[in-house]
Amino acid sequence: MPNASALDKKKVIQHLISFLEEELRDLPKNDANLVQKQELESLLVMYRFLPARDHEPTDPIVPTSLVTLQIGSATTFAFIVPRGGGFITAVDGNPLQVLTPNSPLGEALLGRKTSDRVLVEIRGQKREYVIIASS
């Protein structure tokens, strides 16, 4: 079970930078991958300059918020980024969803605050999330 206080935003951003650098290194060097290479390089620049400031618990959730969610009895983490989301990774053994504001969950979380509940329909199934914390 994830530890609700286990994730540090600076560590999350550094993990995502390392993840993208590895993706870039592993990308075969040919013209067919030029667009993907440029996108990875662009995302790396974004993450390197992404503000890592912590938001107050009473602040609304915005892009760059790190959010702790409860769904049923499970605790999960979401990091909202301006673009380049749509994947799950693990930071210190804790699963982390990387979301954009355009995703169903990302959109539902924007503007919400700690202790709010959000109902999201994903692939025809409704899921209720409780916002445990955000920073």
C-alpha atoms as a printed R data frame, in Angstrom:
    type eleno elety resid chain resno       x      y       z
1   ATOM     1    CA   MET     A     1   0.000  0.000   0.000
2   ATOM     2    CA   PRO     A     2   1.405  3.423  -0.895
3   ATOM     3    CA   ASN     A     3   2.519  5.739   1.860
4   ATOM     4    CA   ALA     A     4   0.414  8.911   1.586
5   ATOM     5    CA   SER     A     5   3.359 11.125   2.533
6   ATOM     6    CA   ALA     A     6   5.903  9.201   0.476
7   ATOM     7    CA   LEU     A     7   6.143 11.409  -2.567
8   ATOM     8    CA   ASP     A     8   8.113 14.620  -2.801
9   ATOM     9    CA   LYS     A     9   7.324 16.817  -5.807
10  ATOM    10    CA   LYS     A    10  10.987 17.569  -6.585
11  ATOM    11    CA   LYS     A    11  11.752 13.853  -6.486
12  ATOM    12    CA   VAL     A    12   8.777 13.151  -8.771
13  ATOM    13    CA   ILE     A    13   9.957 15.724 -11.318
14  ATOM    14    CA   GLN     A    14  13.519 14.366 -11.209
15  ATOM    15    CA   HIS     A    15  12.183 10.823 -11.685
16  ATOM    16    CA   LEU     A    16  10.177 11.939 -14.733
17  ATOM    17    CA   ILE     A    17  13.231 13.685 -16.205
18  ATOM    18    CA   SER     A    18  15.277 10.491 -15.745
19  ATOM    19    CA   PHE     A    19  12.450  8.443 -17.260
20  ATOM    20    CA   LEU     A    20  12.332 10.676 -20.363
21  ATOM    21    CA   GLU     A    21  16.132 10.730 -20.688
22  ATOM    22    CA   GLU     A    22  16.097  6.926 -20.680
23  ATOM    23    CA   GLU     A    23  13.318  6.864 -23.290
24  ATOM    24    CA   LEU     A    24  15.381  9.229 -25.447
25  ATOM    25    CA   ARG     A    25  18.542  7.115 -25.061
26  ATOM    26    CA   ASP     A    26  16.649  3.934 -25.961
27  ATOM    27    CA   LEU     A    27  15.035  5.452 -29.051
28  ATOM    28    CA   PRO     A    28  16.589  3.993 -32.212
29  ATOM    29    CA   LYS     A    29  18.612  6.632 -34.056
30  ATOM    30    CA   ASN     A    30  16.854  6.951 -37.410
31  ATOM    31    CA   ASP     A    31  14.719  9.425 -39.336
32  ATOM    32    CA   ALA     A    32  11.543  7.466 -38.596
33  ATOM    33    CA   ASN     A    33  11.848  8.480 -34.930
34  ATOM    34    CA   LEU     A    34  12.653 12.156 -35.518
35  ATOM    35    CA   VAL     A    35   9.220 13.443 -34.429
36  ATOM    36    CA   GLN     A    36   9.227 11.251 -31.315
37  ATOM    37    CA   LYS     A    37  12.781 12.397 -30.508
38  ATOM    38    CA   GLN     A    38  11.762 16.053 -30.820
39  ATOM    39    CA   GLU     A    39   8.717 15.490 -28.598
40  ATOM    40    CA   LEU     A    40  10.830 13.789 -25.905
41  ATOM    41    CA   GLU     A    41  13.375 16.618 -26.046
42  ATOM    42    CA   SER     A    42  10.572 19.181 -25.743
43  ATOM    43    CA   LEU     A    43   9.091 17.356 -22.744
44  ATOM    44    CA   LEU     A    44  12.521 17.234 -21.101
45  ATOM    45    CA   VAL     A    45  12.831 21.018 -21.384
46  ATOM    46    CA   MET     A    46   9.343 21.418 -19.903
47  ATOM    47    CA   TYR     A    47  10.106 19.156 -16.921
48  ATOM    48    CA   ARG     A    48  13.466 20.813 -16.265
49  ATOM    49    CA   PHE     A    49  11.731 24.191 -15.908
50  ATOM    50    CA   LEU     A    50   8.506 22.971 -14.304
51  ATOM    51    CA   PRO     A    51   7.945 24.846 -11.028
52  ATOM    52    CA   ALA     A    52   8.307 22.505  -8.079
53  ATOM    53    CA   ARG     A    53   6.767 24.803  -5.498
54  ATOM    54    CA   ASP     A    54   4.404 23.210  -3.048
55  ATOM    55    CA   HIS     A    55   0.871 24.493  -2.992
56  ATOM    56    CA   GLU     A    56  -0.968 25.020   0.289
57  ATOM    57    CA   PRO     A    57  -3.502 22.306   1.189
58  ATOM    58    CA   THR     A    58  -6.265 24.907   0.835
59  ATOM    59    CA   ASP     A    59  -5.133 25.937  -2.664
60  ATOM    60    CA   PRO     A    60  -7.102 24.614  -5.629
61  ATOM    61    CA   ILE     A    61  -5.501 21.878  -7.709
62  ATOM    62    CA   VAL     A    62  -3.688 23.271 -10.762
63  ATOM    63    CA   PRO     A    63  -1.189 21.929 -13.299
64  ATOM    64    CA   THR     A    64   1.982 21.034 -11.320
65  ATOM    65    CA   SER     A    65  -0.094 19.771  -8.375
66  ATOM    66    CA   LEU     A    66   0.887 16.439  -6.852
67  ATOM    67    CA   VAL     A    67  -2.335 14.870  -5.599
68  ATOM    68    CA   THR     A    68  -2.928 11.986  -3.193
69  ATOM    69    CA   LEU     A    69  -6.193 10.213  -3.972
70  ATOM    70    CA   GLN     A    70  -8.229  7.490  -2.360
71  ATOM    71    CA   ILE     A    71 -10.316  5.209  -4.531
72  ATOM    72    CA   GLY     A    72 -12.111  2.635  -2.433
73  ATOM    73    CA   SER     A    73  -9.537  1.370   0.050
74  ATOM    74    CA   ALA     A    74  -6.578  2.110  -2.242
75  ATOM    75    CA   THR     A    75  -4.349  5.186  -2.149
76  ATOM    76    CA   THR     A    76  -2.927  6.461  -5.416
77  ATOM    77    CA   PHE     A    77  -0.966  9.485  -6.602
78  ATOM    78    CA   ALA     A    78  -1.462 11.792  -9.572
79  ATOM    79    CA   PHE     A    79   0.837 14.498 -10.915
80  ATOM    80    CA   ILE     A    80  -0.845 16.995 -13.221
81  ATOM    81    CA   VAL     A    81   1.422 18.318 -15.971
82  ATOM    82    CA   PRO     A    82   0.706 20.811 -18.777
83  ATOM    83    CA   ARG     A    83   1.329 18.156 -21.478
84  ATOM    84    CA   GLY     A    84   2.959 14.798 -22.034
85  ATOM    85    CA   GLY     A    85   0.923 12.814 -19.522
86  ATOM    86    CA   GLY     A    86  -1.056  9.653 -20.019
87  ATOM    87    CA   PHE     A    87   1.219  7.131 -18.358
88  ATOM    88    CA   ILE     A    88   1.838  5.452 -15.023
89  ATOM    89    CA   THR     A    89   5.249  5.102 -13.423
90  ATOM    90    CA   ALA     A    90   6.504  4.323  -9.920
91  ATOM    91    CA   VAL     A    91   8.432  6.634  -7.616
92  ATOM    92    CA   ASP     A    92   9.985  4.949  -4.574
93  ATOM    93    CA   GLY     A    93   7.679  1.990  -5.145
94  ATOM    94    CA   ASN     A    94   4.542  4.154  -5.232
95  ATOM    95    CA   PRO     A    95   2.459  4.122  -8.426
96  ATOM    96    CA   LEU     A    96   2.103  7.587  -9.943
97  ATOM    97    CA   GLN     A    97  -0.311  8.593 -12.699
98  ATOM    98    CA   VAL     A    98   0.998 11.427 -14.851
99  ATOM    99    CA   LEU     A    99  -2.043 13.338 -16.101
100 ATOM   100    CA   THR     A   100  -2.793 16.351 -18.243
101 ATOM   101    CA   PRO     A   101  -5.730 18.720 -17.710
102 ATOM   102    CA   ASN     A   102  -7.268 17.175 -20.855
103 ATOM   103    CA   SER     A   103  -7.586 13.708 -19.309
104 ATOM   104    CA   PRO     A   104 -10.887 12.817 -17.596
105 ATOM   105    CA   LEU     A   105  -9.305 12.608 -14.132
106 ATOM   106    CA   GLY     A   106  -7.025 15.607 -14.680
107 ATOM   107    CA   GLU     A   107  -9.972 17.735 -15.784
108 ATOM   108    CA   ALA     A   108 -12.089 16.582 -12.818
109 ATOM   109    CA   LEU     A   109  -9.325 17.433 -10.329
110 ATOM   110    CA   LEU     A   110  -8.585 20.960 -11.583
111 ATOM   111    CA   GLY     A   111  -9.948 23.595  -9.215
112 ATOM   112    CA   ARG     A   112 -10.813 21.041  -6.530
113 ATOM   113    CA   LYS     A   113  -9.350 21.014  -3.007
114 ATOM   114    CA   THR     A   114  -8.346 18.549  -0.317
115 ATOM   115    CA   SER     A   115 -11.311 16.475   0.962
116 ATOM   116    CA   ASP     A   116 -13.344 17.057  -2.228
117 ATOM   117    CA   ARG     A   117 -14.793 14.051  -4.019
118 ATOM   118    CA   VAL     A   118 -14.709 13.705  -7.782
119 ATOM   119    CA   LEU     A   119 -16.675 11.290  -9.924
120 ATOM   120    CA   VAL     A   120 -15.006 10.323 -13.187
121 ATOM   121    CA   GLU     A   121 -16.225  8.086 -15.987
122 ATOM   122    CA   ILE     A   122 -13.356  6.142 -17.519
123 ATOM   123    CA   ARG     A   123 -14.030  3.570 -20.233
124 ATOM   124    CA   GLY     A   124 -17.731  3.502 -19.343
125 ATOM   125    CA   GLN     A   125 -17.094  2.894 -15.640
126 ATOM   126    CA   LYS     A   126 -17.730  5.537 -12.965
127 ATOM   127    CA   ARG     A   127 -15.084  5.894 -10.278
128 ATOM   128    CA   GLU     A   128 -15.213  8.080  -7.197
129 ATOM   129    CA   TYR     A   129 -11.968  9.576  -5.936
130 ATOM   130    CA   VAL     A   130 -11.455 11.399  -2.643
131 ATOM   131    CA   ILE     A   131  -8.704 14.018  -2.619
132 ATOM   132    CA   ILE     A   132  -6.609 13.206   0.452
133 ATOM   133    CA   ALA     A   133  -3.880 15.802  -0.092
134 ATOM   134    CA   SER     A   134  -2.334 18.025  -2.720
135 ATOM   135    CA   SER     A   135   0.897 19.954  -2.939
